[in-house]
Structure formats: C-alpha cells, structure tokens
Amino acid sequence: MKNTPYDAVIDAPFGKVGIRVDAQSVCEIVYLPDDVDGIAPEKPLAKDAVAQIRAYLQNPAMRFDLPLAMRGTTFQQRVWRGIAGIAAGHVWTYGQLAREIGSVPRAVGQACGSNPLPIVIPCHRVVASGGIGGFAHHPGEGFYRNVKRWLLAHEGVSIA
C-alpha cells in the first residue's frame, strides 16, 4: 500500500473525502478530486467516520457522533462551535456568526476556512451576505465552491 496521509478515502457525489484519525479522534477531513484513489478504512474509528459520512451523504439530517480533534486557536474553536450549532438546511452569513460569537466577519471567514473537519463541523453552512462566499480558503469558482454548492443543495439550500 502506498504511503498516504489518510486512513480512508471514500467516494462522494462531488469527488472524494479523505479522513485521518489518531488513536482517539478524527483529526482531519479533506475534500479531494475524483482522480484520487480510494482507501478502505482499517482502524475502527476510521470505519466509524466513513459510516457516518456516508450516512450524511444519504441523509443530510443525520447527526454526527464522532470524537473530534479540535486542534486550533481558542478563537477558531469558538467559531467552529458556533458553526456546529447551525442545523442542516439552514445557513448563516459570516456577519451573523460573527455577531453571535462577538467577532467580525473577516475573522470568522478565516476560521471557517481553517476548519479541519468539514462536513462534521459544517462550515459550508456559513455564506457571504451577497452569495455563497468562499470555501476552505479558496475564494473563486472551482472545485471547492462546487463542493460547497453540492453540500448546500443536498441540505435543500440554493445560493448563487
């Protein structure tokens, strides 16, 4: 087997999802293009993460129950906790989330883009006041914004 940073890589309607775990928690979830090879999970926690992500891809109302490695600054973790409170099928603007946690939109956007656990910490549910906004520190059109559009549409939200 090739040396890979992922403990699993699974198919998704928008490409692939890479998952990295350690002994206790899910450490990273990454959106990958279609041309990346799949990797079957071997570790029990990677298998659980795969099962839950696949369940979400079938039913966006599914609620995750995974131990997460919330590695980030205190501010980033505050933003990620705020994001985690946004229900499937709903969106908040960066400004709304900033007001909720006592910050400013640009800082919230930066923390959203640094989220190491997308899907589980659903940063796709945070959008710009004038449209979809960027995704994963990728402001323009392309793969990442298409992933964000797919995730929102999957949850019944349509944003330009």
DSSP file (Angstrom, degrees, kcal/mol; ACC not computed):
  #  RESIDUE AA STRUCTURE BP1 BP2  ACC     N-H-->O    O-->H-N    N-H-->O    O-->H-N    TCO  KAPPA ALPHA  PHI   PSI    X-CA   Y-CA   Z-CA
    1    1 A M              0   0    0      0, 0.0     3,-0.1     0, 0.0     0, 0.0   0.000 360.0 360.0 360.0 138.1    0.0    0.0    0.0
    2    2 A K        -     0   0    0      1,-0.1     2,-0.5     0, 0.0     0, 0.0  -0.286 360.0-101.4 -63.3 150.8    1.2    3.5   -0.8
    3    3 A N        +     0   0    0      2,-0.0    -1,-0.1     0, 0.0     0, 0.0  -0.661  55.6 170.3 -72.6 124.2    2.2    5.8    2.0
    4    4 A T        -     0   0    0     -2,-0.5     0, 0.0     2,-0.1     0, 0.0  -0.968  44.6-134.0-137.8 149.9   -0.8    8.2    2.4
    5    5 A P  S    S+     0   0    0      0, 0.0     2,-0.3     0, 0.0    -2,-0.0   0.525  84.9  82.9 -79.5  -2.5   -1.8   10.7    4.9
    6    6 A Y        -     0   0    0      1,-0.1    14,-0.2    14,-0.1    -2,-0.1  -0.784  59.4-159.8-108.8 145.6   -5.3    9.3    5.0
    7    7 A D  S    S+     0   0    0     12,-3.0    35,-0.5    -2,-0.3     2,-0.3   0.567  88.3   8.8 -90.7 -12.8   -6.8    6.4    6.9
    8    8 A A  E     -A   19   0A   0     11,-1.3    11,-2.8    33,-0.1     2,-0.4  -0.949  56.3-167.3-161.2 146.0   -9.6    6.3    4.5
    9    9 A V  E     -AB  18  39A   0     30,-2.1    30,-2.0    -2,-0.3     2,-0.3  -0.964  22.2-178.1-135.7 121.2  -10.6    7.9    1.1
   10   10 A I  E     -A   17   0A   0      7,-2.5     7,-2.4    -2,-0.4     2,-0.1  -0.833  29.4-101.1-121.9 156.8  -14.2    7.4    0.1
   11   11 A D  E     +A   16   0A   0     -2,-0.3     5,-0.2     5,-0.2    23,-0.0  -0.454  37.8 179.2 -70.9 145.2  -16.3    8.3   -2.9
   12   12 A A  E >   -A   15   0A   0      3,-2.7     3,-1.6    -2,-0.1    42,-0.0  -0.944  43.7-106.2-139.5 159.5  -18.7   11.3   -2.6
   13   13 A P  T 3  S+     0   0    0      0, 0.0     3,-0.1     0, 0.0    -2,-0.0   0.719 122.4  42.8 -60.7 -19.7  -21.0   12.8   -5.2
   14   14 A F  T 3  S-     0   0    0      1,-0.0     2,-0.3    19,-0.0    20,-0.2   0.360 133.2 -71.2-106.8   2.4  -18.6   15.8   -5.6
   15   15 A G  E <  S-A   12   0A   0     -3,-1.6    -3,-2.7    18,-0.1     2,-0.3  -0.942  80.5 -33.1 147.1-123.0  -15.3   13.8   -5.6
   16   16 A K  E     -AC  11  32A   0     16,-3.0    16,-2.7    -2,-0.3     2,-0.4  -0.892  40.5-139.8-132.2 162.3  -13.7   12.0   -2.7
   17   17 A V  E     -AC  10  31A   0     -7,-2.4    -7,-2.5    -2,-0.3     2,-0.4  -0.993  14.3-155.8-125.2 123.3  -13.4   12.5    1.0
   18   18 A G  E     -AC   9  30A   0     12,-3.1    12,-2.5    -2,-0.4     2,-0.4  -0.809  10.3-165.2 -97.2 139.8  -10.2   11.8    2.8
   19   19 A I  E     -AC   8  29A   0    -11,-2.8   -12,-3.0    -2,-0.4   -11,-1.3  -0.988   7.2-171.8-130.1 132.1  -10.3   11.0    6.5
   20   20 A R  E     + C   0  28A   0      8,-2.7     7,-2.5    -2,-0.4     8,-1.8  -0.988  10.9 176.3-124.1 133.2   -7.4   11.0    9.0
   21   21 A V  E     - C   0  26A   0     -2,-0.4     5,-0.2     5,-0.3     2,-0.2  -0.882  15.8-156.3-128.0 160.0   -7.7    9.7   12.6
   22   22 A D        -     0   0    0      3,-2.6    23,-0.1    -2,-0.3    24,-0.1  -0.494  53.5 -73.1-115.8-163.1   -5.4    9.1   15.5
   23   23 A A  S    S+     0   0    0     -2,-0.2    22,-0.1     1,-0.2     3,-0.1   0.796 128.1  20.2 -65.2 -27.9   -6.0    6.7   18.4
   24   24 A Q  S    S+     0   0    0      1,-0.2     2,-0.3    21,-0.0    -1,-0.2   0.661 121.1  20.9-115.6 -20.3   -8.7    8.7   20.0
   25   25 A S  S    S-     0   0    0     41,-0.1    -3,-2.6    44,-0.0     2,-0.5  -0.946  73.4 -94.9-151.4 162.9  -10.3   11.1   17.5
   26   26 A V  E     -Cd  21  68A   0     41,-3.2    43,-2.7    -2,-0.3    -5,-0.3  -0.750  38.7-178.5 -79.1 124.5  -11.0   12.2   13.9
   27   27 A C  E     +     0   0A   0     -7,-2.5     2,-0.3    -2,-0.5    44,-0.2   0.772  56.5   6.4 -98.7 -32.6   -8.2   14.6   13.1
   28   28 A E  E     -C   20   0A   0     -8,-1.8    -8,-2.7    89,-0.1     2,-0.4  -0.990  45.3-167.4-159.2 141.7   -8.9   15.8    9.6
   29   29 A I  E     -C   19   0A   0     87,-2.7     2,-0.4    -2,-0.3   -10,-0.2  -0.999  21.3-174.0-129.4 131.1  -11.5   15.5    6.8
   30   30 A V  E     -C   18   0A   0    -12,-2.5   -12,-3.1    -2,-0.4     2,-0.5  -0.975  24.3-130.4-132.2 137.9  -10.4   16.7    3.3
   31   31 A Y  E     -C   17   0A   0     -2,-0.4   -14,-0.2   -14,-0.2   113,-0.1  -0.762  34.3-175.5 -85.0 130.1  -12.3   17.2    0.1
   32   32 A L  E     -C   16   0A   0    -16,-2.7   -16,-3.0    -2,-0.5   -18,-0.0  -0.903  25.9-102.8-127.5 152.6  -10.4   15.5   -2.8
   33   33 A P    >   -     0   0    0      0, 0.0     3,-1.5     0, 0.0   -18,-0.1  -0.236  39.3-102.6 -70.0 165.6  -10.9   15.4   -6.5
   34   34 A D  T 3  S+     0   0    0      1,-0.3   -19,-0.1   -20,-0.2    -2,-0.0   0.727 112.7  69.0 -59.7 -26.7  -12.2   12.3   -8.2
   35   35 A D  T 3  S+     0   0    0      2,-0.1     2,-0.3   -19,-0.1    -1,-0.3   0.448  74.4 103.7 -82.0   2.8   -8.8   11.1   -9.5
   36   36 A V  S <  S-     0   0    0     -3,-1.5     2,-0.1     1,-0.1    -4,-0.1  -0.659  79.5-111.5 -81.8 138.2   -7.5   10.2   -6.0
   37   37 A D        -     0   0    0     -2,-0.3     2,-0.1     1,-0.1    -1,-0.1  -0.405  30.5-115.1 -69.1 143.2   -7.5    6.5   -5.3
   38   38 A G        -     0   0    0     -2,-0.1     2,-0.4   -30,-0.0   -28,-0.2  -0.419  24.1-157.3 -72.7 153.3   -9.9    5.2   -2.7
   39   39 A I  B     -B    9   0A   0    -30,-2.0   -30,-2.1    -2,-0.1   -32,-0.0  -0.977  13.1-135.1-135.3 120.3   -8.6    3.7    0.6
   40   40 A A        -     0   0    0     -2,-0.4     2,-0.1   -32,-0.2     7,-0.1  -0.545  31.1-112.3 -72.2 136.6  -10.7    1.3    2.6
   41   41 A P        +     0   0    0      0, 0.0   -33,-0.1     0, 0.0    -1,-0.1  -0.432  36.1 173.9 -70.8 143.4  -10.6    2.1    6.3
   42   42 A E        +     0   0    0    -35,-0.5   -34,-0.1    -2,-0.1   -35,-0.0   0.680  56.5  80.0-114.6 -37.5   -8.8   -0.4    8.6
   43   43 A K  S  > S-     0   0    0    -36,-0.2     4,-2.3     1,-0.1     5,-0.2  -0.476  82.9-124.8 -73.5 143.0   -8.9    1.4   12.0
   44   44 A P  H  > S+     0   0    0      0, 0.0     4,-2.2     0, 0.0     5,-0.1   0.888 110.7  49.8 -55.6 -41.8  -12.2    1.1   13.9
   45   45 A L  H  > S+     0   0    0      1,-0.2     4,-2.5     2,-0.2     5,-0.2   0.884 109.5  51.2 -67.9 -36.3  -12.5    4.9   14.3
   46   46 A A  H  > S+     0   0    0      2,-0.2     4,-2.6     1,-0.2    -1,-0.2   0.901 109.7  51.0 -64.9 -39.5  -11.9    5.4   10.5
   47   47 A K  H  X S+     0   0    0     -4,-2.3     4,-2.5     2,-0.2    -2,-0.2   0.910 110.8  48.5 -62.3 -41.7  -14.6    2.8    9.8
   48   48 A D  H  X S+     0   0    0     -4,-2.2     4,-2.5     2,-0.2    -2,-0.2   0.918 111.6  49.2 -64.2 -43.9  -17.0    4.7   12.1
   49   49 A A  H  X S+     0   0    0     -4,-2.5     4,-2.7     2,-0.2     5,-0.2   0.921 111.5  49.7 -61.8 -44.1  -16.2    8.1   10.4
   50   50 A V  H  X S+     0   0    0     -4,-2.6     4,-2.7     1,-0.2     5,-0.2   0.937 111.0  49.5 -59.5 -47.3  -16.7    6.5    7.0
   51   51 A A  H  X S+     0   0    0     -4,-2.5     4,-2.0     1,-0.2    -2,-0.2   0.909 113.5  45.7 -60.0 -43.0  -20.0    5.1    8.0
   52   52 A Q  H  X S+     0   0    0     -4,-2.5     4,-2.2     2,-0.2    -1,-0.2   0.891 112.9  48.9 -71.5 -38.1  -21.2    8.4    9.5
   53   53 A I  H  X S+     0   0    0     -4,-2.7     4,-2.4     2,-0.2    -2,-0.2   0.923 112.0  49.5 -66.4 -42.4  -20.1   10.4    6.5
   54   54 A R  H  X S+     0   0    0     -4,-2.7     4,-1.1    -5,-0.2    -2,-0.2   0.896 109.1  52.8 -61.4 -38.9  -21.8    8.0    4.1
   55   55 A A  H  X S+     0   0    0     -4,-2.0     4,-2.5    -5,-0.2     3,-0.5   0.910 109.2  49.4 -62.5 -41.5  -24.9    8.3    6.2
   56   56 A Y  H  < S+     0   0    0     -4,-2.2    -2,-0.2     1,-0.2    -1,-0.2   0.906 105.8  56.3 -62.5 -41.4  -24.8   12.1    5.9
   57   57 A L  H  < S+     0   0    0     -4,-2.4    -1,-0.2     1,-0.2    -2,-0.2   0.746 114.8  39.8 -65.1 -21.7  -24.4   11.8    2.1
   58   58 A Q  H  < S+     0   0    0     -4,-1.1    -1,-0.2    -3,-0.5    -2,-0.2   0.795 132.5  20.4 -89.5 -35.7  -27.6    9.8    2.1
   59   59 A N    ><  -     0   0    0     -4,-2.5     3,-2.1    -5,-0.2    -1,-0.3  -0.895  61.8-162.7-141.0 104.1  -29.5   11.9    4.7
   60   60 A P  T 3  S+     0   0    0      0, 0.0    28,-0.1     0, 0.0    -4,-0.1   0.639  89.6  65.6 -66.7 -12.4  -28.4   15.4    5.4
   61   61 A A  T 3  S+     0   0    0      2,-0.1    -5,-0.1    26,-0.1    27,-0.1   0.526  74.8 121.1 -83.8  -5.0  -30.4   15.5    8.7
   62   62 A M    <   -     0   0    0     -3,-2.1     2,-0.5    -7,-0.2    26,-0.1  -0.300  59.4-137.9 -58.4 139.7  -28.0   12.8   10.1
   63   63 A R        -     0   0    0      2,-0.0     2,-0.1     0, 0.0    -1,-0.1  -0.897  14.0-129.0-106.8 128.5  -26.3   13.9   13.3
   64   64 A F        -     0   0    0     -2,-0.5     2,-0.1    56,-0.2   -15,-0.0  -0.450  20.7-175.7 -75.8 145.0  -22.6   13.0   13.7
   65   65 A D        +     0   0    0     -2,-0.1    -1,-0.1     2,-0.1   -13,-0.0  -0.615  34.8 131.4-138.7  74.8  -21.3   11.4   16.8
   66   66 A L        -     0   0    0     -2,-0.1     2,-0.5    54,-0.0   -41,-0.1  -0.949  61.7-112.3-126.4 144.9  -17.6   11.2   16.4
   67   67 A P        -     0   0    0      0, 0.0   -41,-3.2     0, 0.0     2,-0.4  -0.686  43.1-157.1 -74.8 125.6  -14.7   12.1   18.8
   68   68 A L  B     -d   26   0A   0     -2,-0.5     2,-1.0   -43,-0.3   -41,-0.2  -0.857  21.0-136.4-113.0 139.5  -13.1   15.2   17.1
   69   69 A A        -     0   0    0    -43,-2.7     2,-1.8    -2,-0.4   -44,-0.0  -0.812  21.4-164.9 -87.9  99.7   -9.6   16.6   17.5
   70   70 A M        +     0   0    0     -2,-1.0     2,-0.8     2,-0.0     7,-0.1  -0.523  18.6 170.2 -88.5  70.6  -10.4   20.3   17.7
   71   71 A R        +     0   0    0     -2,-1.8     2,-0.3   -44,-0.2    -2,-0.1  -0.753  30.5  88.7 -91.3 109.6   -6.9   21.5   17.1
   72   72 A G  S    S-     0   0    0     -2,-0.8    -2,-0.0    43,-0.1    43,-0.0  -0.960  79.8 -58.4-177.9 177.7   -6.9   25.2   16.5
   73   73 A T     >  -     0   0    0     -2,-0.3     4,-2.6     1,-0.1     5,-0.2  -0.212  54.1-104.6 -68.1 166.2   -6.7   28.5   18.3
   74   74 A T  H  > S+     0   0    0      1,-0.2     4,-1.9     2,-0.2     5,-0.1   0.906 124.2  49.9 -58.0 -42.1   -9.2   29.4   21.1
   75   75 A F  H  > S+     0   0    0      2,-0.2     4,-2.3     1,-0.2    -1,-0.2   0.941 109.3  50.0 -63.9 -47.6  -10.9   31.8   18.6
   76   76 A Q  H  > S+     0   0    0      1,-0.2     4,-2.9     2,-0.2    -2,-0.2   0.921 110.0  51.1 -57.3 -44.0  -11.1   29.1   15.8
   77   77 A Q  H  X S+     0   0    0     -4,-2.6     4,-2.3     1,-0.2    -1,-0.2   0.873 108.0  52.5 -62.7 -36.5  -12.6   26.6   18.3
   78   78 A R  H  X S+     0   0    0     -4,-1.9     4,-1.9     2,-0.2    -1,-0.2   0.919 111.5  46.4 -63.3 -43.5  -15.2   29.2   19.3
   79   79 A V  H  X S+     0   0    0     -4,-2.3     4,-2.6     2,-0.2    -2,-0.2   0.933 111.8  50.9 -63.1 -46.2  -16.1   29.8   15.6
   80   80 A W  H  X S+     0   0    0     -4,-2.9     4,-2.3     1,-0.2    -2,-0.2   0.865 108.3  51.8 -63.6 -36.3  -16.2   26.0   15.0
   81   81 A R  H  X S+     0   0    0     -4,-2.3     4,-0.8     2,-0.2    -1,-0.2   0.900 110.2  50.2 -64.5 -39.0  -18.5   25.5   18.0
   82   82 A G  H >< S+     0   0    0     -4,-1.9     3,-0.8     1,-0.2    -2,-0.2   0.919 110.3  49.1 -62.9 -43.7  -20.8   28.3   16.5
   83   83 A I  H >< S+     0   0    0     -4,-2.6     3,-2.2     1,-0.2    -2,-0.2   0.905 103.9  60.1 -60.9 -42.6  -20.8   26.5   13.1
   84   84 A A  H 3< S+     0   0    0     -4,-2.3    -1,-0.2     1,-0.3    -2,-0.2   0.729  98.0  61.0 -60.8 -21.6  -21.7   23.2   14.8
   85   85 A G  T << S+     0   0    0     -3,-0.8     2,-0.6    -4,-0.8    -1,-0.3   0.497  79.3  99.9 -83.8  -3.8  -24.9   24.8   16.1
   86   86 A I  S <  S-     0   0    0     -3,-2.2     3,-0.1    -4,-0.2    39,-0.1  -0.746  73.9-132.1 -86.8 121.0  -26.2   25.6   12.6
   87   87 A A    >   -     0   0    0     -2,-0.6     3,-1.8     1,-0.1    -2,-0.1  -0.310  29.0 -88.0 -73.1 153.1  -28.8   23.0   11.7
   88   88 A A  T 3  S+     0   0    0      1,-0.3    -1,-0.1   -28,-0.1     3,-0.1  -0.309 116.2  29.7 -55.2 139.3  -28.8   21.2    8.3
   89   89 A G  T 3  S+     0   0    0      1,-0.3     2,-0.3    -3,-0.1    -1,-0.3   0.427 105.0  95.5  87.1  -0.9  -30.8   23.1    5.8
   90   90 A H    <   -     0   0    0     -3,-1.8     2,-0.4    67,-0.1    -1,-0.3  -0.889  53.1-163.9-119.8 151.8  -30.0   26.5    7.4
   91   91 A V        -     0   0    0     -2,-0.3     2,-0.3    -3,-0.1    35,-0.2  -0.977   3.1-164.1-131.6 149.9  -27.3   29.0    6.6
   92   92 A W  E     -e  126   0B   0     33,-2.4    35,-2.6    -2,-0.4     2,-0.2  -0.919  24.1-119.7-121.5 153.3  -25.9   31.9    8.4
   93   93 A T  E  >  -e  127   0B   0     -2,-0.3     4,-2.4    33,-0.2     5,-0.2  -0.512  29.5-109.6 -83.8 163.4  -23.8   34.7    7.0
   94   94 A Y  H  > S+     0   0    0     33,-1.7     4,-2.5     1,-0.2     5,-0.1   0.888 122.5  53.9 -56.9 -38.1  -20.3   35.3    8.2
   95   95 A G  H  > S+     0   0    0      2,-0.2     4,-2.5     1,-0.2    -1,-0.2   0.904 106.3  50.0 -64.7 -42.9  -21.7   38.5    9.8
   96   96 A Q  H  > S+     0   0    0      2,-0.2     4,-2.2     1,-0.2    -2,-0.2   0.937 113.5  45.4 -61.2 -46.3  -24.5   36.7   11.7
   97   97 A L  H  X S+     0   0    0     -4,-2.4     4,-1.9     1,-0.2    -2,-0.2   0.903 111.2  53.8 -64.8 -39.6  -22.0   34.2   13.1
   98   98 A A  H  X>S+     0   0    0     -4,-2.5     5,-3.1    -5,-0.2     4,-1.0   0.923 110.0  46.8 -60.5 -44.6  -19.6   37.0   14.0
   99   99 A R  H  <5S+     0   0    0     -4,-2.5     3,-0.4     3,-0.2    -1,-0.2   0.900 109.8  55.1 -63.0 -39.7  -22.3   38.8   15.9
  100  100 A E  H  <5S+     0   0    0     -4,-2.2    -1,-0.2     1,-0.2    -2,-0.2   0.868 118.7  31.8 -61.7 -37.9  -23.3   35.6   17.7
  101  101 A I  H  <5S-     0   0    0     -4,-1.9    -1,-0.2    -5,-0.1    -2,-0.2   0.405 115.7-107.2-104.3   2.6  -19.8   34.9   19.0
  102  102 A G  T  <5S+     0   0    0     -4,-1.0    -3,-0.2    -3,-0.4     2,-0.2   0.942  81.1 102.7  75.5  49.1  -18.7   38.6   19.4
  103  103 A S  S   <S-     0   0    0     -5,-3.1    -1,-0.2    -8,-0.2     3,-0.0  -0.573  70.2 -88.4-138.7-159.7  -16.3   38.9   16.5
  104  104 A V     >  -     0   0    0     -2,-0.2     4,-2.0     1,-0.1     3,-0.3  -0.911  33.0-114.9-123.5 152.2  -16.1   40.3   13.0
  105  105 A P  H  > S+     0   0    0      0, 0.0     4,-2.8     0, 0.0     5,-0.2   0.863 111.0  54.1 -55.9 -42.7  -17.0   38.7    9.6
  106  106 A R  H  > S+     0   0    0      1,-0.2     4,-2.1     2,-0.2     5,-0.1   0.917 110.1  47.1 -61.9 -42.6  -13.5   38.5    8.2
  107  107 A A  H  > S+     0   0    0     -3,-0.3     4,-2.2     2,-0.2    -1,-0.2   0.893 112.1  50.8 -65.2 -39.4  -12.1   36.7   11.2
  108  108 A V  H  X S+     0   0    0     -4,-2.0     4,-2.7     1,-0.2    -2,-0.2   0.921 109.0  51.9 -62.9 -43.6  -15.0   34.3   11.2
  109  109 A G  H  X S+     0   0    0     -4,-2.8     4,-2.4     1,-0.2    -2,-0.2   0.896 108.8  50.3 -60.0 -41.3  -14.3   33.6    7.5
  110  110 A Q  H  X S+     0   0    0     -4,-2.1     4,-1.0     2,-0.2    -1,-0.2   0.912 111.9  47.3 -63.9 -42.1  -10.7   32.9    8.2
  111  111 A A  H  < S+     0   0    0     -4,-2.2     3,-0.4     2,-0.2     4,-0.3   0.892 110.3  53.1 -66.9 -38.6  -11.6   30.5   10.9
  112  112 A C  H >< S+     0   0    0     -4,-2.7     3,-1.6     1,-0.2    -2,-0.2   0.938 107.7  51.3 -58.8 -46.2  -14.2   28.8    8.7
  113  113 A G  H 3< S+     0   0    0     -4,-2.4    -1,-0.2     1,-0.3    -2,-0.2   0.721 107.9  53.1 -65.0 -21.3  -11.5   28.3    6.0
  114  114 A S  T 3< S+     0   0    0     -4,-1.0    -1,-0.3    -3,-0.4    -2,-0.2   0.363  75.4 130.7 -94.7   4.3   -9.2   26.7    8.6
  115  115 A N    <   -     0   0    0     -3,-1.6   -43,-0.1    -4,-0.3    -3,-0.1  -0.425  40.4-166.4 -61.5 116.7  -11.8   24.1    9.7
  116  116 A P  S    S+     0   0    0      0, 0.0   -87,-2.7     0, 0.0    -1,-0.2   0.505  79.5  53.8 -83.8  -1.8  -10.0   20.7    9.6
  117  117 A L  S  > S+     0   0    0    -89,-0.2     4,-3.2     4,-0.1     3,-0.3  -0.305  71.1 173.6-129.9  50.2  -13.3   18.8   10.0
  118  118 A P  T  4  +     0   0    0      0, 0.0     2,-1.5     0, 0.0   -90,-0.0  -0.166  68.9  28.1 -60.3 160.5  -15.7   19.9    7.2
  119  119 A I  T  4 S+     0   0    0      2,-0.3    -2,-0.0     1,-0.2     0, 0.0  -0.518 125.4  50.5  79.2 -58.1  -19.0   18.1    6.9
  120  120 A V  T  4 S+     0   0    0     -2,-1.5    -1,-0.2    -3,-0.3   -56,-0.2   0.940 120.6  34.3 -71.5 -46.5  -18.8   17.2   10.6
  121  121 A I  S  < S-     0   0    0     -4,-3.2     2,-2.3   -36,-0.0    -2,-0.3  -0.892 101.3-144.4-100.1  95.8  -18.2   20.9   11.5
  122  122 A P    >   +     0   0    0      0, 0.0     3,-2.2     0, 0.0     4,-0.1  -0.322  38.0 160.4 -76.9  70.7  -20.4   22.1    8.7
  123  123 A C  G >   +     0   0    0     -2,-2.3     3,-1.8     1,-0.3   -11,-0.1   0.679  66.0  77.4 -63.3 -16.6  -18.6   25.3    7.5
  124  124 A H  G 3  S+     0   0    0      1,-0.3    -1,-0.3    -3,-0.1    28,-0.1   0.706  82.8  68.1 -64.3 -17.0  -20.5   25.0    4.2
  125  125 A R  G <  S+     0   0    0     -3,-2.2   -33,-2.4   -39,-0.1     2,-0.5   0.423  84.4  82.4 -83.1   1.7  -23.5   26.4    6.1
  126  126 A V  E <   +e   92   0B   0     -3,-1.8     2,-0.3   -35,-0.2   -33,-0.2  -0.942  63.1 171.8-109.7 123.7  -21.7   29.8    6.5
  127  127 A V  E     -e   93   0B   0    -35,-2.6   -33,-1.7    -2,-0.5     6,-0.2  -0.774  35.0 -93.7-128.2 167.1  -22.1   32.1    3.5
  128  128 A A  B >   -F  131   0C   0      3,-0.9     3,-1.2    -2,-0.3    -1,-0.1  -0.405  37.0-114.4 -75.9 158.7  -21.3   35.6    2.4
  129  129 A S  T 3  S+     0   0    0      1,-0.2    -1,-0.1    -2,-0.1     3,-0.1   0.775 117.0  43.0 -65.8 -24.8  -24.0   38.3    2.7
  130  130 A G  T 3  S-     0   0    0      1,-0.1     2,-0.3    30,-0.0    -1,-0.2   0.247 129.6 -48.6-106.0  12.9  -24.1   38.6   -1.1
  131  131 A G  B <  S-F  128   0C   0     -3,-1.2    -3,-0.9     1,-0.1    -1,-0.1  -0.997  91.7 -28.2 154.0-156.0  -23.9   34.9   -2.1
  132  132 A I  S    S-     0   0    0     -2,-0.3    -1,-0.1    -5,-0.2    -6,-0.0   0.808  70.6-161.6 -69.6 -31.9  -22.1   31.7   -1.4
  133  133 A G        -     0   0    0     -6,-0.2    -1,-0.1     6,-0.1    -6,-0.0  -0.237  32.9 -46.4  77.2-172.9  -18.8   33.1   -0.5
  134  134 A G        -     0   0    0     14,-0.0     2,-0.3     7,-0.0    -6,-0.1  -0.144  47.5-145.0 -86.2-175.5  -15.5   31.1   -0.5
  135  135 A F  B >   -G  138   0D   0      3,-1.3     3,-1.2     5,-0.1    10,-0.1  -0.920  70.0  -7.9-157.2 126.3  -14.7   27.7    0.9
  136  136 A A  T 3  S-     0   0    0     -2,-0.3   -23,-0.1     1,-0.3   -26,-0.1   0.865 127.5 -54.1  57.1  42.1  -11.6   26.3    2.5
  137  137 A H  T 3  S+     0   0    0    -28,-0.2    -1,-0.3     1,-0.2   -27,-0.0   0.727 114.1 118.7  63.3  24.8   -9.6   29.4    1.7
  138  138 A H  B <   +G  135   0D   0     -3,-1.2    -3,-1.3     1,-0.1    -1,-0.2  -0.892  37.9 178.1-119.0  97.6  -10.5   29.1   -2.0
  139  139 A P        +     0   0    0      0, 0.0    -1,-0.1     0, 0.0    -6,-0.1   0.768  53.4  66.4 -76.0 -26.0  -12.4   32.3   -2.8
  140  140 A G  S    S-     0   0    0      1,-0.2     5,-0.3    -5,-0.1    -5,-0.1  -0.159  94.2 -72.4 -92.1-177.0  -13.0   31.8   -6.5
  141  141 A E  S    S+     0   0    0      4,-0.1     2,-0.3     3,-0.1    -1,-0.2  -0.287  80.9  80.2 -66.6 158.6  -15.0   29.4   -8.6
  142  142 A G  S  > S-     0   0    0      1,-0.2     4,-2.3    -4,-0.0     5,-0.2  -0.928  90.4 -24.2 139.9-162.1  -13.8   25.9   -8.9
  143  143 A F  H  > S+     0   0    0     -2,-0.3     4,-2.1     1,-0.2    -1,-0.2   0.890 127.9  46.6 -53.2 -51.8  -13.7   22.5   -7.1
  144  144 A Y  H  > S+     0   0    0      1,-0.2     4,-2.3     2,-0.2    -1,-0.2   0.894 113.0  47.9 -67.0 -40.5  -14.2   23.8   -3.5
  145  145 A R  H  > S+     0   0    0     -5,-0.3     4,-2.6     1,-0.2    -1,-0.2   0.874 110.6  53.4 -67.5 -34.0  -17.0   26.1   -4.3
  146  146 A N  H  X S+     0   0    0     -4,-2.3     4,-2.5     2,-0.2    -2,-0.2   0.878 107.3  51.4 -65.8 -36.6  -18.7   23.3   -6.2
  147  147 A V  H  X S+     0   0    0     -4,-2.1     4,-2.8     2,-0.2    -2,-0.2   0.942 110.3  49.2 -61.7 -46.9  -18.4   21.1   -3.2
  148  148 A K  H  X S+     0   0    0     -4,-2.3     4,-2.5     1,-0.2    -2,-0.2   0.918 111.2  49.5 -59.2 -44.8  -20.0   23.8   -1.1
  149  149 A R  H  X S+     0   0    0     -4,-2.6     4,-2.8     2,-0.2     5,-0.2   0.920 111.4  49.3 -60.3 -43.7  -22.8   24.2   -3.6
  150  150 A W  H  X S+     0   0    0     -4,-2.5     4,-2.9     2,-0.2    -2,-0.2   0.945 111.3  48.8 -62.2 -47.1  -23.4   20.4   -3.6
  151  151 A L  H  X S+     0   0    0     -4,-2.8     4,-1.3     1,-0.2    -1,-0.2   0.914 113.9  46.1 -60.5 -43.7  -23.5   20.2    0.2
  152  152 A L  H  <>S+     0   0    0     -4,-2.5     5,-3.1     2,-0.2     3,-0.3   0.927 113.7  48.0 -65.2 -44.1  -25.9   23.1    0.5
  153  153 A A  H ><5S+     0   0    0     -4,-2.8     3,-1.7     3,-0.2    -2,-0.2   0.893 107.0  57.6 -62.7 -38.7  -28.2   21.7   -2.3
  154  154 A H  H 3<5S+     0   0    0     -4,-2.9    -1,-0.2     1,-0.3    -2,-0.2   0.836 108.7  46.8 -57.8 -33.7  -28.0   18.3   -0.6
  155  155 A E  T 3<5S-     0   0    0     -4,-1.3    -1,-0.3    -3,-0.3    -2,-0.2   0.361 127.1-101.7 -91.4   4.5  -29.4   20.1    2.5
  156  156 A G  T < 5S+     0   0    0     -3,-1.7     2,-0.5     1,-0.3    -3,-0.2   0.678  81.0 128.2  87.8  17.8  -32.1   21.8    0.5
  157  157 A V      < -     0   0    0     -5,-3.1     2,-0.5    -6,-0.1    -1,-0.3  -0.919  38.5-165.3-111.4 131.3  -30.4   25.3    0.3
  158  158 A S        +     0   0    0     -2,-0.5     2,-0.4    -3,-0.1    -9,-0.0  -0.965  16.4 164.1-118.5 119.4  -29.9   27.1   -3.0
  159  159 A I              0   0    0     -2,-0.5    -6,-0.1   -10,-0.1    -7,-0.1  -0.997 360.0 360.0-134.8 137.2  -27.4   30.0   -3.1
  160  160 A A              0   0    0     -2,-0.4   -11,-0.0   -30,-0.0    -1,-0.0   0.492 360.0 360.0 -67.7 360.0  -25.9   31.7   -6.1
